[in-house]
Amino acid sequence: MFQLTGRKLAIIFFILFIINYVIAVIWSSEPDRVDIKNYMTEQAAANDEQIVTGYATTSALMLVAETLLNKPGGYLSNDKMPPSVFMDNMPSWELGALNQVRDLSLIMRKDFSRSQSQSVEHPQLKIAQPKFNIDNTSWQLPSAEREYQDAIDALKIYRSELANPTDPNAQFYARADNLVNWLNEVQSRLGSMSQKLSASVGRTRLNTNLAGEEGAAQSTFSPSQSLVKTSWWEIDDVFYEARGEAWALLHFFQAIEIDFKGVLEKKNATVAVRQIVRELEATQETVWSPMVLNGTGFGLVANHSLVMANYVSRANAAIINLNNLLTKG
């Protein structure tokens, strides 16, 4: 009769550990960048659809969402089994990309697809946008994957109707004011991310919440200064969340350059979009260290969070510049 001795158990656990470790390493590989222009052309050819204004942005949104579900290992944020239950870098990356998907789907529903504030929402975008907002860790009743796939399916219908020359109800309005609304969302998101990355090194921050606003008030008292520092356990999570957001934005800005070509050329702002893409590309450089390091600003050990904060801040500054060109240029 076969008996499990202590040595045999140790060998079995060691083998299982190695297998799970290898799988975790494979599943932690971040997706490659996709050229949206080529991807859009391939999608149009595969679905026998005409490329129209809005086709690139909708395709980019679908691509990022589909990547969350179809990359190696699939969607990991809600997994309850090893090895993914012990992984945090890739789920953080997924959350970062998902945040940008949520923001863009909201702007598409309330701005890009509507001619004015009194116009009717497109029914498919009305379905897709709330489904992207389900809890990213939900694993049943309903599962996040099922809801996200339903949202992608709704976007596909919208894109098909958009490309149909006989259907005037599906529209995408590439106007400067619509683009500015989305840029404001991106600025807010990247500004917050830059602050969280910078907080890897604890520092005292002055309270500037009401600066420059005469007569302004807030609900409750806040101290004049406070120590802001990201927990040691969350530093790598914030780092990979920022990489996920930047990866998604890379594709969205490629699409924006295509769909808003006329607006950008009129404002001489095409080069500004390309500069944003270039800054975002820097965030996707290979991390050669086996772990995210958290050295002091000018210490002997690197601080990867501060490096990422620099790239994110530069991208955000370029977005602010683009925003100014569209509103004042």
Secondary structure, DSSP 4 states (H G I P E B T S, - for coil): -----HHHHHHHHHHHHHHHHHHHHHHTPPPPP--HHHHHHHHHHHTT----TTHHHHHHHHHHHHHHHHSTT---TT--STTGGG--HHHHHHHHHHHHHHHHHHHIIIIIT-SSTTSPPPHHHHHHHHHTTS-TT-BSSSBHHHHHHHHHHHHHHHHHHHT-TT-TT------HHHHHHHHHHHHHHHHHHHHHHHTTS-EEEE--TTTT-TT---SS---SEEEE---TTTHHHHHHHHHHHHHHHHHHHHHHHHHTHHHHHHTT-HHHHHHHHHHHHHTTS---SSS--B--TTSSS-BHHHHHHHHHHHHHHHHHHHHHHHHH-
